[in-house]
Structures are given as structure tokens and as C-alpha cells.
Amino acid sequence: MDLVIGMITYWLSKTGESAAEGPFTDAQLLNMWHSGSATAKAMICEEGSPDWTPLIEHVEQAADFQRKEDAIKQRRQQMQNHARQQFEERKKSPGLALALSALLPFGGQIYCRAWKQIFLAVGFLAIFAFAALSSLVAAGWIVWAAMMADAVIGAKAYNKKLAAELGLVI
């Protein structure tokens, strides 16, 4: 007796009166049905059971199950597409964050909604203003460059958090 461990197998009588063949798996039975080698007259019996049932009932149940599986897959795909669309609409551009920070010391942080970083940026702006007034211009430019880098990092962090909220892997 050839049993497939962990899988339900069936015996098949192609005419309902002929000797049983098998055992066969669900997939093998469906292939026989679709190829026409097993017809509406065929009867099946689950391995170890005394009850015989028409193969067509088994095929119809398998078709119902497949339709449900297809509907679930379709719904998952729709949800994934919706999440990707939401991500594309709401994501932040690191380049735009950089440009905004170059124009306004904390413009990139505002764009990325990095509210905690804005307080730091205001502090950096005060340092920059002090440096400019006290002729430490190089130090001011370094601070400004750090704020621009922070804006780019903030945009990437925002996008990563948004993707996680939407259940996406980017």
C-alpha cells in the first residue's frame, strides 16, 4: 500500500463498479477529472474509510475551495496595491528635504514633520546666527550642512516608518 504521509489519499473506481485504483492525491484526482480519464461515473473512497462518494462532489468542493483561495489572494493584492498607493502619495522626498533645508535652516525638518528635530534646528540656527555675527562663518556653515543632512535622514526615516505602518517592505 503506497501512502503519502501527511496527505489525504483516495482510492478511485472509474466506473463505480470496477476495481479500485490508487491511492491518489487530490491533485492527481483533479488531473484525471480535467483530462477526462475519470468521469461523472467515478467514485472515490478516502484512504481508510468504507464510504464511497462520487468524484464529481469532490471536484466541486475543490473548485469551491479554489474560488475562495483566489478571492483571498485577490483581496490581499488589492490591499497591497492600496498600501503602495498610500505610500507613494505620502512619502517624503529626501532631495526636496535637502533643498528646503538649504533654503531655510529647518525647512526640511518641517517638510518631514520631524517636530523634535525642529527644536534642534532652531538651536542650530541660533548657533549659526551667533557664528555669523562673531565671524565664525565656517562653523555656521558646518551647522547648516548638518541640518541639511539631518533633513535627508529625516525624510528616509519618515518613509521607513510610513512603510512599516502600511505593512510594506521597501
C-alpha positions as CSV (number, residue, x, y, z in Angstrom):
1,M,0.0,0.0,0.0
2,D,1.6,3.3,-1.1
3,L,0.6,6.1,1.3
4,V,1.7,9.6,1.1
5,I,2.5,10.7,4.6
6,G,0.7,13.8,5.8
7,M,-1.6,14.0,2.8
8,I,-5.1,12.6,2.3
9,T,-5.2,9.9,-0.4
10,Y,-8.1,8.3,-2.2
11,W,-9.0,5.1,-4.0
12,L,-10.7,5.5,-7.3
13,S,-13.2,3.3,-9.1
14,K,-13.6,4.8,-12.6
15,T,-17.0,3.3,-13.3
16,G,-18.3,2.9,-9.8
17,E,-18.3,-0.8,-10.2
18,S,-14.8,-1.6,-11.4
19,A,-11.8,-2.5,-9.2
20,A,-10.4,0.4,-7.2
21,E,-7.1,2.0,-8.3
22,G,-4.9,4.2,-6.1
23,P,-4.2,5.6,-3.8
24,F,-4.3,9.1,-5.5
25,T,-3.8,12.6,-4.1
26,D,-6.3,15.5,-4.6
27,A,-4.1,16.9,-7.4
28,Q,-4.0,13.6,-9.2
29,L,-7.8,13.1,-9.0
30,L,-8.3,16.6,-10.3
31,N,-5.9,16.0,-13.2
32,M,-7.8,12.8,-14.1
33,W,-11.1,14.7,-14.0
34,H,-9.8,17.5,-16.2
35,S,-8.1,15.1,-18.6
36,G,-11.3,13.1,-18.9
37,S,-9.7,9.8,-17.7
38,A,-12.2,9.9,-14.8
39,T,-15.8,10.8,-15.5
40,A,-19.0,11.5,-13.6
41,K,-19.5,7.8,-13.0
42,A,-16.3,7.6,-11.0
43,M,-16.4,7.0,-7.3
44,I,-13.8,7.7,-4.7
45,C,-13.1,6.5,-1.2
46,E,-10.8,8.2,1.3
47,E,-7.9,6.0,2.4
48,G,-9.1,4.1,5.5
49,S,-12.8,4.9,5.1
50,P,-15.5,2.5,4.0
51,D,-17.6,5.2,2.3
52,W,-17.6,5.8,-1.4
53,T,-18.7,9.2,-2.9
54,P,-19.0,10.5,-6.4
55,L,-15.8,12.0,-7.7
56,I,-17.8,15.0,-9.0
57,E,-18.7,16.1,-5.5
58,H,-15.0,16.1,-4.6
59,V,-14.2,18.1,-7.7
60,E,-16.9,20.6,-6.9
61,Q,-15.6,21.0,-3.4
62,A,-12.1,21.5,-4.7
63,A,-13.4,24.1,-7.1
64,D,-15.3,26.0,-4.3
65,F,-12.1,25.9,-2.2
66,Q,-10.0,27.2,-5.2
67,R,-12.5,30.1,-5.8
68,K,-12.3,31.1,-2.1
69,E,-8.5,30.9,-2.2
70,D,-8.5,33.1,-5.4
71,A,-10.8,35.6,-3.8
72,I,-8.5,35.8,-0.7
73,K,-5.4,36.3,-2.9
74,Q,-7.2,39.0,-4.9
75,R,-8.2,40.8,-1.8
76,R,-4.6,40.6,-0.4
77,Q,-3.3,42.0,-3.7
78,Q,-5.9,44.9,-3.6
79,M,-4.8,45.7,0.0
80,Q,-1.1,45.6,-1.0
81,N,-1.8,47.9,-4.0
82,H,-3.8,50.3,-1.8
83,A,-0.9,50.4,0.7
84,R,1.6,51.1,-2.1
85,Q,-0.6,53.9,-3.5
86,Q,-0.9,55.4,0.0
87,F,2.9,55.2,0.4
88,E,3.5,56.9,-2.9
89,E,1.1,59.7,-2.1
90,R,2.5,60.3,1.4
91,K,6.2,59.6,1.2
92,K,8.8,62.4,1.5
93,S,11.5,63.2,-1.0
94,P,15.0,63.3,0.6
95,G,16.0,65.6,-2.3
96,L,13.2,68.1,-1.5
97,A,14.0,67.9,2.2
98,L,17.6,68.7,1.4
99,A,16.6,71.6,-0.9
100,L,14.2,73.0,1.7
101,S,16.9,72.8,4.4
102,A,19.3,74.6,2.1
103,L,16.8,77.4,1.6
104,L,15.6,77.6,5.2
105,P,17.7,76.1,8.1
106,F,14.8,73.9,9.3
107,G,12.7,73.7,6.2
108,G,13.5,70.1,5.6
109,Q,12.5,69.1,9.1
110,I,9.1,70.9,8.8
111,Y,8.5,69.1,5.5
112,C,9.3,65.7,7.1
113,R,7.2,66.6,10.2
114,A,10.2,66.0,12.4
115,W,8.9,68.2,15.1
116,K,11.6,67.3,17.7
117,Q,14.3,68.0,15.2
118,I,12.9,71.5,14.6
119,F,13.7,72.4,18.2
120,L,17.3,71.3,17.5
121,A,17.3,73.1,14.2
122,V,16.2,76.3,15.9
123,G,19.1,75.9,18.3
124,F,21.4,75.3,15.4
125,L,20.1,78.4,13.7
126,A,20.9,80.4,16.9
127,I,24.4,79.0,16.8
128,F,24.7,79.8,13.1
129,A,23.5,83.4,13.7
130,F,26.0,83.8,16.6
131,A,28.7,82.3,14.4
132,A,27.9,84.7,11.6
133,L,27.9,87.7,13.9
134,S,31.1,86.7,15.6
135,S,32.8,86.0,12.3
136,L,32.9,82.2,12.8
137,V,31.3,81.8,9.4
138,A,32.9,78.4,8.8
139,A,31.3,76.9,12.0
140,G,27.9,78.3,10.9
141,W,28.2,76.6,7.5
142,I,29.1,73.3,9.2
143,V,25.9,73.6,11.3
144,W,23.8,74.4,8.3
145,A,25.2,71.4,6.4
146,A,24.5,69.2,9.4
147,M,20.8,70.4,9.4
148,M,20.6,69.6,5.6
149,A,22.0,66.1,6.3
150,D,19.5,65.7,9.1
151,A,16.6,66.6,6.8
152,V,17.7,63.9,4.3
153,I,18.0,61.4,7.1
154,G,14.6,62.5,8.5
155,A,12.9,62.0,5.1
156,K,14.3,58.5,4.8
157,A,13.2,57.7,8.4
158,Y,9.7,59.1,7.7
159,N,9.4,56.9,4.6
160,K,10.6,53.8,6.6
161,K,8.1,54.4,9.4
162,L,5.3,55.1,6.9
163,A,6.1,51.8,5.0
164,A,6.0,49.9,8.3
165,E,2.6,51.4,9.2
166,L,1.2,50.4,5.8
167,G,2.7,46.9,6.1
168,L,5.1,47.4,3.1
169,V,8.7,46.3,2.7
170,I,10.8,48.9,0.9
